[in-house]
């Protein structure tokens, strides 16, 4: 069982953080896409790509193999970027 977390905005003075657990039944990119879509109340089709931000800031496209190598109870901040061409989003795990 894999756990991911979502971080929601807080302001710089009274900063607060809300974490949402995501449990993956299958360690696949499709499953992660579906769970993130549920979290944001959007269709999985609206998520065009999911990236993991590396230590140097590079964005690596998420694959099944990468997800299978995530540690149990891994925590990520999810950053969203609106796709330029259509009504979809890119998700970045930081």
PDB file of N, CA, C and O in Angstrom:
ATOM      1  N   UNK A   1       0.848  -1.179   0.000  1.00  0.00           N
ATOM      2  CA  UNK A   1       0.000   0.000   0.000  1.00  0.00           C
ATOM      3  C   UNK A   1       0.885   1.230   0.000  1.00  0.00           C
ATOM      4  O   UNK A   1       1.760   1.373   0.854  1.00  0.00           O
ATOM      5  N   UNK A   2       0.665   2.101  -0.936  1.00  0.00           N
ATOM      6  CA  UNK A   2       1.479   3.298  -1.087  1.00  0.00           C
ATOM      7  C   UNK A   2       0.695   4.502  -0.606  1.00  0.00           C
ATOM      8  O   UNK A   2      -0.507   4.600  -0.856  1.00  0.00           O
ATOM      9  N   UNK A   3       1.348   5.403   0.070  1.00  0.00           N
ATOM     10  CA  UNK A   3       0.648   6.583   0.572  1.00  0.00           C
ATOM     11  C   UNK A   3       1.319   7.829   0.019  1.00  0.00           C
ATOM     12  O   UNK A   3       2.542   7.961   0.066  1.00  0.00           O
ATOM     13  N   UNK A   4       0.523   8.727  -0.497  1.00  0.00           N
ATOM     14  CA  UNK A   4       1.009  10.005  -1.003  1.00  0.00           C
ATOM     15  C   UNK A   4       0.286  11.091  -0.226  1.00  0.00           C
ATOM     16  O   UNK A   4      -0.740  10.826   0.401  1.00  0.00           O
ATOM     17  N   UNK A   5       0.796  12.282  -0.258  1.00  0.00           N
ATOM     18  CA  UNK A   5       0.163  13.361   0.490  1.00  0.00           C
ATOM     19  C   UNK A   5      -0.039  14.563  -0.421  1.00  0.00           C
ATOM     20  O   UNK A   5       0.715  14.776  -1.370  1.00  0.00           O
ATOM     21  N   UNK A   6      -1.061  15.335  -0.119  1.00  0.00           N
ATOM     22  CA  UNK A   6      -1.332  16.576  -0.845  1.00  0.00           C
ATOM     23  C   UNK A   6      -1.196  17.737   0.125  1.00  0.00           C
ATOM     24  O   UNK A   6      -1.702  17.670   1.245  1.00  0.00           O
ATOM     25  N   UNK A   7      -0.536  18.772  -0.280  1.00  0.00           N
ATOM     26  CA  UNK A   7      -0.321  19.955   0.543  1.00  0.00           C
ATOM     27  C   UNK A   7      -1.177  21.069  -0.018  1.00  0.00           C
ATOM     28  O   UNK A   7      -1.113  21.356  -1.214  1.00  0.00           O
ATOM     29  N   UNK A   8      -1.974  21.700   0.820  1.00  0.00           N
ATOM     30  CA  UNK A   8      -2.803  22.803   0.364  1.00  0.00           C
ATOM     31  C   UNK A   8      -2.208  24.115   0.853  1.00  0.00           C
ATOM     32  O   UNK A   8      -1.475  24.156   1.841  1.00  0.00           O
ATOM     33  N   UNK A   9      -2.541  25.181   0.140  1.00  0.00           N
ATOM     34  CA  UNK A   9      -1.971  26.491   0.424  1.00  0.00           C
ATOM     35  C   UNK A   9      -2.343  27.013   1.796  1.00  0.00           C
ATOM     36  O   UNK A   9      -3.438  26.761   2.300  1.00  0.00           O
ATOM     37  N   UNK A  10      -1.430  27.732   2.382  1.00  0.00           N
ATOM     38  CA  UNK A  10      -1.677  28.529   3.570  1.00  0.00           C
ATOM     39  C   UNK A  10      -0.936  29.831   3.345  1.00  0.00           C
ATOM     40  O   UNK A  10      -0.062  29.894   2.481  1.00  0.00           O
ATOM     41  N   UNK A  11      -1.261  30.870   4.095  1.00  0.00           N
ATOM     42  CA  UNK A  11      -0.535  32.118   3.860  1.00  0.00           C
ATOM     43  C   UNK A  11       0.727  32.155   4.711  1.00  0.00           C
ATOM     44  O   UNK A  11       0.914  31.313   5.590  1.00  0.00           O
ATOM     45  N   UNK A  12       1.600  33.135   4.447  1.00  0.00           N
ATOM     46  CA  UNK A  12       2.905  33.160   5.098  1.00  0.00           C
ATOM     47  C   UNK A  12       2.823  33.500   6.586  1.00  0.00           C
ATOM     48  O   UNK A  12       3.723  33.141   7.346  1.00  0.00           O
ATOM     49  N   UNK A  13       1.767  34.182   7.013  1.00  0.00           N
ATOM     50  CA  UNK A  13       1.648  34.542   8.429  1.00  0.00           C
ATOM     51  C   UNK A  13       1.063  33.403   9.259  1.00  0.00           C
ATOM     52  O   UNK A  13       1.684  32.945  10.218  1.00  0.00           O
ATOM     53  N   UNK A  14      -0.127  32.953   8.890  1.00  0.00           N
ATOM     54  CA  UNK A  14      -0.797  31.887   9.636  1.00  0.00           C
ATOM     55  C   UNK A  14      -0.775  30.605   8.834  1.00  0.00           C
ATOM     56  O   UNK A  14      -1.826  30.034   8.544  1.00  0.00           O
ATOM     57  N   UNK A  15       0.411  30.146   8.472  1.00  0.00           N
ATOM     58  CA  UNK A  15       0.532  28.993   7.591  1.00  0.00           C
ATOM     59  C   UNK A  15      -0.099  27.749   8.201  1.00  0.00           C
ATOM     60  O   UNK A  15       0.104  27.445   9.376  1.00  0.00           O
ATOM     61  N   UNK A  16      -0.863  27.041   7.389  1.00  0.00           N
ATOM     62  CA  UNK A  16      -1.425  25.757   7.801  1.00  0.00           C
ATOM     63  C   UNK A  16      -1.258  24.778   6.651  1.00  0.00           C
ATOM     64  O   UNK A  16      -1.190  25.169   5.486  1.00  0.00           O
ATOM     65  N   UNK A  17      -1.195  23.535   6.989  1.00  0.00           N
ATOM     66  CA  UNK A  17      -0.996  22.500   5.986  1.00  0.00           C
ATOM     67  C   UNK A  17      -2.069  21.435   6.160  1.00  0.00           C
ATOM     68  O   UNK A  17      -2.355  21.003   7.277  1.00  0.00           O
ATOM     69  N   UNK A  18      -2.649  21.024   5.065  1.00  0.00           N
ATOM     70  CA  UNK A  18      -3.641  19.954   5.087  1.00  0.00           C
ATOM     71  C   UNK A  18      -3.073  18.805   4.267  1.00  0.00           C
ATOM     72  O   UNK A  18      -2.672  18.986   3.117  1.00  0.00           O
ATOM     73  N   UNK A  19      -3.042  17.632   4.865  1.00  0.00           N
ATOM     74  CA  UNK A  19      -2.519  16.453   4.185  1.00  0.00           C
ATOM     75  C   UNK A  19      -3.656  15.501   3.859  1.00  0.00           C
ATOM     76  O   UNK A  19      -4.541  15.262   4.682  1.00  0.00           O
ATOM     77  N   UNK A  20      -3.621  14.966   2.660  1.00  0.00           N
ATOM     78  CA  UNK A  20      -4.612  13.980   2.224  1.00  0.00           C
ATOM     79  C   UNK A  20      -3.868  12.705   1.853  1.00  0.00           C
ATOM     80  O   UNK A  20      -2.976  12.732   1.005  1.00  0.00           O
ATOM     81  N   UNK A  21      -4.220  11.611   2.469  1.00  0.00           N
ATOM     82  CA  UNK A  21      -3.587  10.328   2.147  1.00  0.00           C
ATOM     83  C   UNK A  21      -4.204   9.758   0.877  1.00  0.00           C
ATOM     84  O   UNK A  21      -5.419   9.799   0.685  1.00  0.00           O
ATOM     85  N   UNK A  22      -3.351   9.232   0.026  1.00  0.00           N
ATOM     86  CA  UNK A  22      -3.791   8.512  -1.171  1.00  0.00           C
ATOM     87  C   UNK A  22      -3.222   7.104  -1.054  1.00  0.00           C
ATOM     88  O   UNK A  22      -2.011   6.923  -0.931  1.00  0.00           O
ATOM     89  N   UNK A  23      -4.092   6.119  -1.093  1.00  0.00           N
ATOM     90  CA  UNK A  23      -3.656   4.728  -1.012  1.00  0.00           C
ATOM     91  C   UNK A  23      -3.795   4.083  -2.385  1.00  0.00           C
ATOM     92  O   UNK A  23      -4.883   4.042  -2.960  1.00  0.00           O
ATOM     93  N   UNK A  24      -2.683   3.584  -2.897  1.00  0.00           N
ATOM     94  CA  UNK A  24      -2.694   2.946  -4.212  1.00  0.00           C
ATOM     95  C   UNK A  24      -2.882   1.444  -4.050  1.00  0.00           C
ATOM     96  O   UNK A  24      -2.100   0.782  -3.368  1.00  0.00           O
ATOM     97  N   UNK A  25      -3.923   0.913  -4.679  1.00  0.00           N
ATOM     98  CA  UNK A  25      -4.139  -0.532  -4.668  1.00  0.00           C
ATOM     99  C   UNK A  25      -3.193  -1.207  -5.653  1.00  0.00           C
ATOM    100  O   UNK A  25      -2.743  -2.330  -5.425  1.00  0.00           O
ATOM    101  N   UNK A  26      -2.897  -0.518  -6.747  1.00  0.00           N
ATOM    102  CA  UNK A  26      -1.916  -0.986  -7.723  1.00  0.00           C
ATOM    103  C   UNK A  26      -0.867   0.105  -7.843  1.00  0.00           C
ATOM    104  O   UNK A  26      -1.203   1.288  -7.898  1.00  0.00           O
ATOM    105  N   UNK A  27       0.395  -0.281  -7.884  1.00  0.00           N
ATOM    106  CA  UNK A  27       1.472   0.700  -7.981  1.00  0.00           C
ATOM    107  C   UNK A  27       1.728   1.037  -9.446  1.00  0.00           C
ATOM    108  O   UNK A  27       2.750   0.662 -10.020  1.00  0.00           O
ATOM    109  N   UNK A  28       0.762   1.761 -10.040  1.00  0.00           N
ATOM    110  CA  UNK A  28       0.857   2.123 -11.455  1.00  0.00           C
ATOM    111  C   UNK A  28       0.586   3.614 -11.630  1.00  0.00           C
ATOM    112  O   UNK A  28      -0.034   4.254 -10.781  1.00  0.00           O
ATOM    113  N   UNK A  29       1.064   4.149 -12.747  1.00  0.00           N
ATOM    114  CA  UNK A  29       0.824   5.554 -13.068  1.00  0.00           C
ATOM    115  C   UNK A  29      -0.663   5.807 -13.298  1.00  0.00           C
ATOM    116  O   UNK A  29      -1.172   6.871 -12.947  1.00  0.00           O
ATOM    117  N   UNK A  30      -1.363   4.834 -13.884  1.00  0.00           N
ATOM    118  CA  UNK A  30      -2.805   4.980 -14.122  1.00  0.00           C
ATOM    119  C   UNK A  30      -3.547   5.105 -12.795  1.00  0.00           C
ATOM    120  O   UNK A  30      -4.418   5.962 -12.649  1.00  0.00           O
ATOM    121  N   UNK A  31      -3.207   4.256 -11.830  1.00  0.00           N
ATOM    122  CA  UNK A  31      -3.847   4.292 -10.511  1.00  0.00           C
ATOM    123  C   UNK A  31      -3.561   5.621  -9.805  1.00  0.00           C
ATOM    124  O   UNK A  31      -4.459   6.217  -9.211  1.00  0.00           O
ATOM    125  N   UNK A  32      -2.309   6.081  -9.873  1.00  0.00           N
ATOM    126  CA  UNK A  32      -1.955   7.361  -9.250  1.00  0.00           C
ATOM    127  C   UNK A  32      -2.738   8.499  -9.898  1.00  0.00           C
ATOM    128  O   UNK A  32      -3.241   9.381  -9.202  1.00  0.00           O
ATOM    129  N   UNK A  33      -2.844   8.482 -11.218  1.00  0.00           N
ATOM    130  CA  UNK A  33      -3.612   9.504 -11.935  1.00  0.00           C
ATOM    131  C   UNK A  33      -5.063   9.512 -11.480  1.00  0.00           C
ATOM    132  O   UNK A  33      -5.635  10.574 -11.236  1.00  0.00           O
ATOM    133  N   UNK A  34      -5.658   8.329 -11.365  1.00  0.00           N
ATOM    134  CA  UNK A  34      -7.061   8.238 -10.939  1.00  0.00           C
ATOM    135  C   UNK A  34      -7.249   8.757  -9.521  1.00  0.00           C
ATOM    136  O   UNK A  34      -8.224   9.458  -9.248  1.00  0.00           O
ATOM    137  N   UNK A  35      -6.334   8.427  -8.612  1.00  0.00           N
ATOM    138  CA  UNK A  35      -6.455   8.856  -7.213  1.00  0.00           C
ATOM    139  C   UNK A  35      -6.266  10.367  -7.076  1.00  0.00           C
ATOM    140  O   UNK A  35      -6.968  11.012  -6.297  1.00  0.00           O
ATOM    141  N   UNK A  36      -5.326  10.930  -7.825  1.00  0.00           N
ATOM    142  CA  UNK A  36      -5.120  12.384  -7.778  1.00  0.00           C
ATOM    143  C   UNK A  36      -6.330  13.095  -8.368  1.00  0.00           C
ATOM    144  O   UNK A  36      -6.755  14.127  -7.849  1.00  0.00           O
ATOM    145  N   UNK A  37      -6.884  12.558  -9.441  1.00  0.00           N
ATOM    146  CA  UNK A  37      -8.087  13.145 -10.046  1.00  0.00           C
ATOM    147  C   UNK A  37      -9.237  13.147  -9.043  1.00  0.00           C
ATOM    148  O   UNK A  37      -9.961  14.137  -8.942  1.00  0.00           O
ATOM    149  N   UNK A  38      -9.417  12.055  -8.301  1.00  0.00           N
ATOM    150  CA  UNK A  38     -10.456  12.002  -7.266  1.00  0.00           C
ATOM    151  C   UNK A  38     -10.219  13.079  -6.215  1.00  0.00           C
ATOM    152  O   UNK A  38     -11.158  13.738  -5.770  1.00  0.00           O
ATOM    153  N   UNK A  39      -8.967  13.254  -5.824  1.00  0.00           N
ATOM    154  CA  UNK A  39      -8.615  14.240  -4.805  1.00  0.00           C
ATOM    155  C   UNK A  39      -8.991  15.654  -5.239  1.00  0.00           C
ATOM    156  O   UNK A  39      -9.483  16.443  -4.433  1.00  0.00           O
ATOM    157  N   UNK A  40      -8.760  15.969  -6.505  1.00  0.00           N
ATOM    158  CA  UNK A  40      -9.057  17.305  -7.034  1.00  0.00           C
ATOM    159  C   UNK A  40     -10.463  17.409  -7.630  1.00  0.00           C
ATOM    160  O   UNK A  40     -10.844  18.463  -8.140  1.00  0.00           O
ATOM    161  N   UNK A  41     -11.233  16.323  -7.568  1.00  0.00           N
ATOM    162  CA  UNK A  41     -12.596  16.285  -8.132  1.00  0.00           C
ATOM    163  C   UNK A  41     -12.619  16.648  -9.615  1.00  0.00           C
ATOM    164  O   UNK A  41     -13.443  17.444 -10.066  1.00  0.00           O
ATOM    165  N   UNK A  42     -11.695  16.044 -10.358  1.00  0.00           N
ATOM    166  CA  UNK A  42     -11.647  16.233 -11.807  1.00  0.00           C
ATOM    167  C   UNK A  42     -11.605  14.853 -12.463  1.00  0.00           C
ATOM    168  O   UNK A  42     -11.420  13.840 -11.790  1.00  0.00           O
ATOM    169  N   UNK A  43     -11.777  14.829 -13.765  1.00  0.00           N
ATOM    170  CA  UNK A  43     -11.680  13.577 -14.514  1.00  0.00           C
ATOM    171  C   UNK A  43     -10.201  13.209 -14.688  1.00  0.00           C
ATOM    172  O   UNK A  43      -9.372  14.098 -14.880  1.00  0.00           O
ATOM    173  N   UNK A  44      -9.856  11.918 -14.624  1.00  0.00           N
ATOM    174  CA  UNK A  44      -8.460  11.524 -14.884  1.00  0.00           C
ATOM    175  C   UNK A  44      -7.963  12.000 -16.249  1.00  0.00           C
ATOM    176  O   UNK A  44      -6.764  12.208 -16.435  1.00  0.00           O
ATOM    177  N   UNK A  45      -8.880  12.173 -17.206  1.00  0.00           N
ATOM    178  CA  UNK A  45      -8.486  12.657 -18.542  1.00  0.00           C
ATOM    179  C   UNK A  45      -7.971  14.095 -18.492  1.00  0.00           C
ATOM    180  O   UNK A  45      -7.274  14.534 -19.407  1.00  0.00           O
ATOM    181  N   UNK A  46      -8.309  14.830 -17.433  1.00  0.00           N
ATOM    182  CA  UNK A  46      -7.847  16.215 -17.313  1.00  0.00           C
ATOM    183  C   UNK A  46      -6.415  16.309 -16.793  1.00  0.00           C
ATOM    184  O   UNK A  46      -5.843  17.398 -16.755  1.00  0.00           O
ATOM    185  N   UNK A  47      -5.834  15.185 -16.394  1.00  0.00           N
ATOM    186  CA  UNK A  47      -4.432  15.168 -15.971  1.00  0.00           C
ATOM    187  C   UNK A  47      -3.614  14.659 -17.150  1.00  0.00           C
ATOM    188  O   UNK A  47      -3.665  13.476 -17.489  1.00  0.00           O
ATOM    189  N   UNK A  48      -2.861  15.561 -17.773  1.00  0.00           N
ATOM    190  CA  UNK A  48      -2.133  15.146 -18.975  1.00  0.00           C
ATOM    191  C   UNK A  48      -0.831  14.436 -18.628  1.00  0.00           C
ATOM    192  O   UNK A  48      -0.479  13.454 -19.283  1.00  0.00           O
ATOM    193  N   UNK A  49      -0.107  14.906 -17.615  1.00  0.00           N
ATOM    194  CA  UNK A  49       1.159  14.276 -17.226  1.00  0.00           C
ATOM    195  C   UNK A  49       1.348  14.424 -15.722  1.00  0.00           C
ATOM    196  O   UNK A  49       0.856  15.374 -15.113  1.00  0.00           O
ATOM    197  N   UNK A  50       2.070  13.468 -15.128  1.00  0.00           N
ATOM    198  CA  UNK A  50       2.504  13.581 -13.738  1.00  0.00           C
ATOM    199  C   UNK A  50       4.019  13.457 -13.738  1.00  0.00           C
ATOM    200  O   UNK A  50       4.583  12.529 -14.316  1.00  0.00           O
ATOM    201  N   UNK A  51       4.666  14.408 -13.080  1.00  0.00           N
ATOM    202  CA  UNK A  51       6.125  14.437 -12.994  1.00  0.00           C
ATOM    203  C   UNK A  51       6.557  14.353 -11.541  1.00  0.00           C
ATOM    204  O   UNK A  51       5.821  14.749 -10.637  1.00  0.00           O
ATOM    205  N   UNK A  52       7.759  13.833 -11.325  1.00  0.00           N
ATOM    206  CA  UNK A  52       8.402  13.885 -10.013  1.00  0.00           C
ATOM    207  C   UNK A  52       9.567  14.835 -10.151  1.00  0.00           C
ATOM    208  O   UNK A  52      10.403  14.683 -11.042  1.00  0.00           O
ATOM    209  N   UNK A  53       9.622  15.824  -9.262  1.00  0.00           N
ATOM    210  CA  UNK A  53      10.717  16.788  -9.310  1.00  0.00           C
ATOM    211  C   UNK A  53      11.925  16.198  -8.600  1.00  0.00           C
ATOM    212  O   UNK A  53      11.845  15.803  -7.437  1.00  0.00           O
ATOM    213  N   UNK A  54      13.043  16.143  -9.309  1.00  0.00           N
ATOM    214  CA  UNK A  54      14.278  15.611  -8.740  1.00  0.00           C
ATOM    215  C   UNK A  54      15.002  16.656  -7.914  1.00  0.00           C
ATOM    216  O   UNK A  54      14.573  17.809  -7.856  1.00  0.00           O
ATOM    217  N   UNK A  55      16.102  16.263  -7.268  1.00  0.00           N
ATOM    218  CA  UNK A  55      16.829  17.176  -6.377  1.00  0.00           C
ATOM    219  C   UNK A  55      17.400  18.404  -7.084  1.00  0.00           C
ATOM    220  O   UNK A  55      17.602  19.440  -6.449  1.00  0.00           O
ATOM    221  N   UNK A  56      17.662  18.304  -8.383  1.00  0.00           N
ATOM    222  CA  UNK A  56      18.200  19.461  -9.106  1.00  0.00           C
ATOM    223  C   UNK A  56      17.099  20.296  -9.745  1.00  0.00           C
ATOM    224  O   UNK A  56      17.381  21.263 -10.452  1.00  0.00           O
ATOM    225  N   UNK A  57      15.829  19.921  -9.496  1.00  0.00           N
ATOM    226  CA  UNK A  57      14.707  20.662 -10.058  1.00  0.00           C
ATOM    227  C   UNK A  57      14.194  20.092 -11.366  1.00  0.00           C
ATOM    228  O   UNK A  57      13.193  20.567 -11.903  1.00  0.00           O
ATOM    229  N   UNK A  58      14.873  19.076 -11.885  1.00  0.00           N
ATOM    230  CA  UNK A  58      14.440  18.464 -13.140  1.00  0.00           C
ATOM    231  C   UNK A  58      13.116  17.734 -12.924  1.00  0.00           C
ATOM    232  O   UNK A  58      12.889  17.161 -11.859  1.00  0.00           O
ATOM    233  N   UNK A  59      12.246  17.754 -13.926  1.00  0.00           N
ATOM    234  CA  UNK A  59      10.957  17.063 -13.855  1.00  0.00           C
ATOM    235  C   UNK A  59      11.056  15.759 -14.630  1.00  0.00           C
ATOM    236  O   UNK A  59      11.326  15.755 -15.831  1.00  0.00           O
ATOM    237  N   UNK A  60      10.834  14.644 -13.926  1.00  0.00           N
ATOM    238  CA  UNK A  60      10.919  13.314 -14.527  1.00  0.00           C
ATOM    239  C   UNK A  60       9.508  12.766 -14.662  1.00  0.00           C
ATOM    240  O   UNK A  60       8.747  12.750 -13.695  1.00  0.00           O
ATOM    241  N   UNK A  61       9.162  12.317 -15.860  1.00  0.00           N
ATOM    242  CA  UNK A  61       7.839  11.748 -16.108  1.00  0.00           C
ATOM    243  C   UNK A  61       7.653  10.491 -15.261  1.00  0.00           C
ATOM    244  O   UNK A  61       8.500   9.597 -15.268  1.00  0.00           O
ATOM    245  N   UNK A  62       6.540  10.432 -14.534  1.00  0.00           N
ATOM    246  CA  UNK A  62       6.246   9.298 -13.646  1.00  0.00           C
ATOM    247  C   UNK A  62       5.984   8.044 -14.481  1.00  0.00           C
ATOM    248  O   UNK A  62       5.277   8.091 -15.487  1.00  0.00           O
ATOM    249  N   UNK A  63       6.559   6.933 -14.053  1.00  0.00           N
ATOM    250  CA  UNK A  63       6.326   5.635 -14.695  1.00  0.00           C
ATOM    251  C   UNK A  63       5.906   4.634 -13.617  1.00  0.00           C
ATOM    252  O   UNK A  63       6.045   4.898 -12.423  1.00  0.00           O
ATOM    253  N   UNK A  64       5.392   3.488 -14.054  1.00  0.00           N
ATOM    254  CA  UNK A  64       5.028   2.430 -13.107  1.00  0.00           C
ATOM    255  C   UNK A  64       6.235   2.030 -12.260  1.00  0.00           C
ATOM    256  O   UNK A  64       6.122   1.853 -11.047  1.00  0.00           O
ATOM    257  N   UNK A  65       7.380   1.891 -12.906  1.00  0.00           N
ATOM    258  CA  UNK A  65       8.595   1.473 -12.195  1.00  0.00           C
ATOM    259  C   UNK A  65       8.991   2.494 -11.131  1.00  0.00           C
ATOM    260  O   UNK A  65       9.405   2.119 -10.034  1.00  0.00           O
ATOM    261  N   UNK A  66       8.865   3.777 -11.450  1.00  0.00           N
ATOM    262  CA  UNK A  66       9.199   4.818 -10.479  1.00  0.00           C
ATOM    263  C   UNK A  66       8.273   4.726  -9.264  1.00  0.00           C
ATOM    264  O   UNK A  66       8.727   4.820  -8.124  1.00  0.00           O
ATOM    265  N   UNK A  67       6.979   4.545  -9.512  1.00  0.00           N
ATOM    266  CA  UNK A  67       6.007   4.443  -8.418  1.00  0.00           C
ATOM    267  C   UNK A  67       6.301   3.214  -7.561  1.00  0.00           C
ATOM    268  O   UNK A  67       6.177   3.271  -6.337  1.00  0.00           O
ATOM    269  N   UNK A  68       6.686   2.115  -8.183  1.00  0.00           N
ATOM    270  CA  UNK A  68       6.994   0.898  -7.432  1.00  0.00           C
ATOM    271  C   UNK A  68       8.216   1.072  -6.545  1.00  0.00           C
ATOM    272  O   UNK A  68       8.416   0.300  -5.607  1.00  0.00           O
ATOM    273  N   UNK A  69       9.036   2.080  -6.829  1.00  0.00           N
ATOM    274  CA  UNK A  69      10.224   2.348  -6.017  1.00  0.00           C
ATOM    275  C   UNK A  69      10.018   3.469  -5.000  1.00  0.00           C
ATOM    276  O   UNK A  69      10.951   3.818  -4.278  1.00  0.00           O
ATOM    277  N   UNK A  70       8.810   4.039  -4.930  1.00  0.00           N
ATOM    278  CA  UNK A  70       8.517   5.004  -3.867  1.00  0.00           C
ATOM    279  C   UNK A  70       8.567   4.279  -2.527  1.00  0.00           C
ATOM    280  O   UNK A  70       8.204   3.107  -2.434  1.00  0.00           O
ATOM    281  N   UNK A  71       9.016   4.980  -1.496  1.00  0.00           N
ATOM    282  CA  UNK A  71       9.012   4.400  -0.151  1.00  0.00           C
ATOM    283  C   UNK A  71       7.594   4.384   0.396  1.00  0.00           C
ATOM    284  O   UNK A  71       6.764   5.210   0.015  1.00  0.00           O
ATOM    285  N   UNK A  72       7.316   3.434   1.299  1.00  0.00           N
ATOM    286  CA  UNK A  72       6.021   3.408   1.991  1.00  0.00           C
ATOM    287  C   UNK A  72       5.804   4.747   2.685  1.00  0.00           C
ATOM    288  O   UNK A  72       6.744   5.335   3.221  1.00  0.00           O
ATOM    289  N   UNK A  73       4.594   5.214   2.674  1.00  0.00           N
ATOM    290  CA  UNK A  73       4.195   6.448   3.346  1.00  0.00           C
ATOM    291  C   UNK A  73       5.016   7.657   2.897  1.00  0.00           C
ATOM    292  O   UNK A  73       5.310   8.547   3.696  1.00  0.00           O
ATOM    293  N   UNK A  74       5.381   7.685   1.620  1.00  0.00           N
ATOM    294  CA  UNK A  74       6.101   8.831   1.069  1.00  0.00           C
ATOM    295  C   UNK A  74       5.191  10.055   1.084  1.00  0.00           C
ATOM    296  O   UNK A  74       3.984   9.940   0.872  1.00  0.00           O
ATOM    297  N   UNK A  75       5.769  11.223   1.334  1.00  0.00           N
ATOM    298  CA  UNK A  75       5.007  12.478   1.358  1.00  0.00           C
ATOM    299  C   UNK A  75       5.467  13.360   0.204  1.00  0.00           C
ATOM    300  O   UNK A  75       6.664  13.502  -0.047  1.00  0.00           O
ATOM    301  N   UNK A  76       4.506  13.947  -0.490  1.00  0.00           N
ATOM    302  CA  UNK A  76       4.820  14.859  -1.581  1.00  0.00           C
ATOM    303  C   UNK A  76       3.927  16.078  -1.488  1.00  0.00           C
ATOM    304  O   UNK A  76       2.785  15.998  -1.035  1.00  0.00           O
ATOM    305  N   UNK A  77       4.458  17.197  -1.918  1.00  0.00           N
ATOM    306  CA  UNK A  77       3.643  18.380  -2.167  1.00  0.00           C
ATOM    307  C   UNK A  77       3.244  18.291  -3.632  1.00  0.00           C
ATOM    308  O   UNK A  77       4.091  18.073  -4.498  1.00  0.00           O
ATOM    309  N   UNK A  78       1.954  18.459  -3.911  1.00  0.00           N
ATOM    310  CA  UNK A  78       1.484  18.407  -5.293  1.00  0.00           C
ATOM    311  C   UNK A  78       1.356  19.817  -5.827  1.00  0.00           C
ATOM    312  O   UNK A  78       0.640  20.645  -5.266  1.00  0.00           O
ATOM    313  N   UNK A  79       2.052  20.080  -6.910  1.00  0.00           N
ATOM    314  CA  UNK A  79       1.974  21.368  -7.589  1.00  0.00           C
ATOM    315  C   UNK A  79       1.227  21.136  -8.897  1.00  0.00           C
ATOM    316  O   UNK A  79       1.477  20.151  -9.591  1.00  0.00           O
ATOM    317  N   UNK A  80       0.320  22.033  -9.232  1.00  0.00           N
ATOM    318  CA  UNK A  80      -0.431  21.881 -10.480  1.00  0.00           C
ATOM    319  C   UNK A  80      -0.075  23.009 -11.434  1.00  0.00           C
ATOM    320  O   UNK A  80       0.117  24.155 -11.025  1.00  0.00           O
ATOM    321  N   UNK A  81       0.009  22.665 -12.705  1.00  0.00           N
ATOM    322  CA  UNK A  81       0.234  23.650 -13.760  1.00  0.00           C
ATOM    323  C   UNK A  81      -0.811  23.413 -14.830  1.00  0.00           C
ATOM    324  O   UNK A  81      -1.015  22.277 -15.260  1.00  0.00           O
ATOM    325  N   UNK A  82      -1.473  24.469 -15.264  1.00  0.00           N
ATOM    326  CA  UNK A  82      -2.465  24.366 -16.332  1.00  0.00           C
ATOM    327  C   UNK A  82      -1.734  24.112 -17.644  1.00  0.00           C
ATOM    328  O   UNK A  82      -0.767  24.805 -17.962  1.00  0.00           O
ATOM    329  N   UNK A  83      -2.188  23.130 -18.398  1.00  0.00           N
ATOM    330  CA  UNK A  83      -1.604  22.859 -19.714  1.00  0.00           C
ATOM    331  C   UNK A  83      -1.937  24.023 -20.646  1.00  0.00           C
ATOM    332  O   UNK A  83      -3.020  24.604 -20.571  1.00  0.00           O
ATOM    333  N   UNK A  84      -0.999  24.351 -21.518  1.00  0.00           N
ATOM    334  CA  UNK A  84      -1.179  25.513 -22.392  1.00  0.00           C
ATOM    335  C   UNK A  84      -2.184  25.256 -23.506  1.00  0.00           C
ATOM    336  O   UNK A  84      -2.864  26.179 -23.953  1.00  0.00           O
ATOM    337  N   UNK A  85      -2.282  24.010 -23.956  1.00  0.00           N
ATOM    338  CA  UNK A  85      -3.064  23.728 -25.160  1.00  0.00           C
ATOM    339  C   UNK A  85      -4.522  23.390 -24.913  1.00  0.00           C
ATOM    340  O   UNK A  85      -5.358  23.624 -25.785  1.00  0.00           O
ATOM    341  N   UNK A  86      -4.851  22.844 -23.743  1.00  0.00           N
ATOM    342  CA  UNK A  86      -6.240  22.432 -23.518  1.00  0.00           C
ATOM    343  C   UNK A  86      -6.630  22.634 -22.059  1.00  0.00           C
ATOM    344  O   UNK A  86      -5.975  23.380 -21.330  1.00  0.00           O
ATOM    345  N   UNK A  87      -7.689  21.972 -21.642  1.00  0.00           N
ATOM    346  CA  UNK A  87      -8.243  22.166 -20.305  1.00  0.00           C
ATOM    347  C   UNK A  87      -7.693  21.147 -19.313  1.00  0.00           C
ATOM    348  O   UNK A  87      -8.394  20.743 -18.384  1.00  0.00           O
ATOM    349  N   UNK A  88      -6.451  20.732 -19.503  1.00  0.00           N
ATOM    350  CA  UNK A  88      -5.889  19.710 -18.624  1.00  0.00           C
ATOM    351  C   UNK A  88      -4.778  20.296 -17.750  1.00  0.00           C
ATOM    352  O   UNK A  88      -4.425  21.470 -17.866  1.00  0.00           O
ATOM    353  N   UNK A  89      -4.244  19.453 -16.883  1.00  0.00           N
ATOM    354  CA  UNK A  89      -3.251  19.889 -15.905  1.00  0.00           C
ATOM    355  C   UNK A  89      -2.041  18.970 -15.927  1.00  0.00           C
ATOM    356  O   UNK A  89      -2.140  17.789 -16.260  1.00  0.00           O
ATOM    357  N   UNK A  90      -0.897  19.538 -15.565  1.00  0.00           N
ATOM    358  CA  UNK A  90       0.305  18.771 -15.271  1.00  0.00           C
ATOM    359  C   UNK A  90       0.439  18.775 -13.758  1.00  0.00           C
ATOM    360  O   UNK A  90       0.270  19.817 -13.124  1.00  0.00           O
ATOM    361  N   UNK A  91       0.739  17.629 -13.175  1.00  0.00           N
ATOM    362  CA  UNK A  91       0.917  17.503 -11.733  1.00  0.00           C
ATOM    363  C   UNK A  91       2.398  17.253 -11.475  1.00  0.00           C
ATOM    364  O   UNK A  91       3.017  16.415 -12.130  1.00  0.00           O
ATOM    365  N   UNK A  92       2.960  17.983 -10.519  1.00  0.00           N
ATOM    366  CA  UNK A  92       4.364  17.800 -10.159  1.00  0.00           C
ATOM    367  C   UNK A  92       4.433  17.376  -8.700  1.00  0.00           C
ATOM    368  O   UNK A  92       3.947  18.080  -7.815  1.00  0.00           O
ATOM    369  N   UNK A  93       5.044  16.213  -8.455  1.00  0.00           N
ATOM    370  CA  UNK A  93       5.272  15.741  -7.090  1.00  0.00           C
ATOM    371  C   UNK A  93       6.593  16.321  -6.618  1.00  0.00           C
ATOM    372  O   UNK A  93       7.637  16.079  -7.224  1.00  0.00           O
ATOM    373  N   UNK A  94       6.546  17.082  -5.546  1.00  0.00           N
ATOM    374  CA  UNK A  94       7.775  17.698  -5.017  1.00  0.00           C
ATOM    375  C   UNK A  94       8.122  17.102  -3.675  1.00  0.00           C
ATOM    376  O   UNK A  94       9.121  17.489  -3.068  1.00  0.00           O
TER     377      UNK A  94
END
